[in-house]
Amino acid sequence: NVCGAIGVIYENMARHSGLKGSKDYEALGALIQTLQKIASLELKHAQAESALGGIDLAESLAELRIVLEPYCEEAGIEVVWNLAEKLPPVWADRHRLLQVLLNLTKNSERALEDAPVKRLAIEAFEGPGAMVSVRVRDTGPGIPSVENLFQPFQKGAQSTGLGLYISRAFMRSFRGELRYEPTAEGCSFVIELAAARPHDSGSAHANIHGQHTALIA
């Protein structure tokens, strides 16, 4: 509601003050749209909950492969796939999960542009506690400071610096998690997803939900 009110005032200013066309004014409009997008994440959370289902992670990774490999081949980036043979279905929204994977791999592609070794590794495996993990790791220069990595509007970030912030919010919206994994070299992120076993009961489903109730930290 607050973002909506700001948007109305923004439009009124354009009509009555001749600000339309000003670079600063247009930048303000872009920030308002970004804030509206952030605010809408919580509203979409309930809708995402109802649309959740057990999706085939291998199929989602195959879709990522189709999009990713042609660009990486052109850019001289070696892509290494290390996927477990049998991965259980996971609780997720297929389109949002693919969006998160694309965001992480695009970040890696940018980091590898000037790297002496251009390698991107994608791994998927079952972890402890009925979780399935996907690791995206590159041989780029790494991240010098990670204290505010998942905060929006990062200095020096691409566009508004919202990629990781929104990606983690998407993951949490279907009871998953996105975390940075410290490594000696390069950069590594891990996606954690709840396995959707055929014998999952409503109580087990609720327990997983309780572990990831916060949409945005």
N, C-alpha and C positions, 0 to 999 in steps of 0.2 A: 504493500500500500504506500509506503514512504517513497519507494522508487517510482511508483506510478505518479505520485504527486509531483516529484521532481521533474519527471518527464513532461507533465502538463505545463509546468512553469517554463521549462526549456522551450517548448513550442510557442508559448505566449511571448517570450522574449524575442523570438525570431520574427514574429508578426509585428511587434510594436517598437522594436528598438533598432531594426536594421542590422542586426548582428549576423544574419545569415550570410555565409560565405567567408566569415572570419576563421582563420586556421585554429585559433584558440577555442572558438565557439564550437567548431566541428569536433575538435578533440574532446571537449566537454560532453558532446552528444555521444561519442564513442564510449566514454567512461560510463555514462548513464546506462547505455545498452549492456555494458559488461556487468554493472551492478545488478541490473534486472535479471541477467542470466544467472548470477550467483544466487540471488534471492529465490529464483524459481526452482533451484535444486531441491530445496526442502519440500516445496509443493509437489514436485514430481516424485518424491520419495515414495509416497503412498501408492501412486500409480505403478511405479516400478516394482513394488512389493507384490502387487496382484499379478503382474506379468512375468514374474520370475518362474523359471522352470529348470529342470535338469537338461543342460545343453551339452552337446558333444564338443569337448575342448579340442580334440584332434581336428575336427572340421573347421573350427574357428582359426586354428593355427594354419590350416591349409589355405584358408582365404587370405590370411596375412601373407603367406608365402607367395601367392599369385601376385599380390600388389607389390611386395617388397623386393623380390629377387631381380626383376628387370632393371629397376633403378640402381640397385647395388652393383649389378654387373656393369652397367654403364659408368658408374662412379669408381669402379675398381675396388669395391669392398667385398671381401670374402665373407659369405654368410655360412655359419656352421650351425646345423640343427642337431640337437641331442634330445630327442623326445622318447619318453618311456613307451614301450610297446603297447601297454594296456593302461589307459587313463580312464578313471571313472567319470561319469557325467558330473558337471559342476553347476552350482546355483549361480546363475548369471543372466543378464540381458545380453543376447548375442551381439547386437549392434553397438552397445556401449562398451562391451569388452573389446571388440575390434577397434573402436575409436581409441581406447587407452593403449592398446598394443601399437597402433600406428603412431600415436604421439610419442611413445618411448623410443620406437625405432627411428622416427624422424629426428629426434634429439640426438641419437647416436650417429645418424648420417651426417648431421651438421658438425658434430664433434670430430668425426673422422676425416673431414675434408683435407686437413693439412697434417694428419698423423702419419708417421713413417711406416707404421704397420696398420693396415685398414682391415680390421676383422670385427665382425658382429656375431655373437653367439647367442642362440636362443635355446633354452632348455626347459623341459616340462617334466615334472616328476611328482610322485605322491610324497607328502610330508607327514609329520606327526599330527595327531589330533584331528583326523578326518579332513585334512586340508590338502589341496593340490596346488603346487607352486609353478609359476612360470618365471624364469630368470632371463632378463635382457642385459647382456654385458658387452661392452665394447673396449677397444684398445686405444681409445682417445686419450686426451690429456687429463681426464678426470675433472672433478669439481673441487675447486680450492676451498670453498666455504659451504658447509651444509646446514648451518644452524637454522636458517630460515628458508630451507629448500622448498617447502611446500606452502609457503606464504605467497599470496598474490602480489602482483605489481613489483616483481623483483627487478632491481637495477641491473641493466645490461641484458635482460632477458629478451627473447624474441617477442614481438608484438606487446601485449599487456602483461606477459609473464604469468599467464593463468593456466598454462598447459598442465603442469604437475598438480596444481591446486584442484582443478576440475577433475583430472584423472583420478585422484585419490577420492574425491567426493563421489564419483561414479562407482568406484570399487566398493566403497562403504555402503552405497545405496543398495547393493545386493549382497551385503554381509561379507564382503571380501576386504582386502587391505592392499595398499601399495606402500612399499617401504624402500628406502635407500639402503644398499648393502655396502659397507666399506670394503674396499679392495686395495691391494698394494699398488696395482696399476689399473689405469682405465676407469670405467664407471660401470656400476651394476645396480639394477633395480629388480625387485622381486614383487610379483603379483601373487597374492594368496587368495585362493577360492575354496569355498566349502564344498566338499564332495557331496553329490546327490545320490546316495545309495538307494536301490530299489526298496530296501526295508526301512528307510527313514520314516519315523512316525511323526505325528504333529508335535509331540513333546520334544523330540530331538531337533526338529526344525526350529522350534521356539528357543531352544538352548543356544543354537548357533546364532539366531537373531539377537539374543541378549548380549552376545559377545561383541556385537558390532552395531549397537544402536545409534552411536553418534555419527551423523552424516558428515559434518564438517567440524574439524577440531580447530 
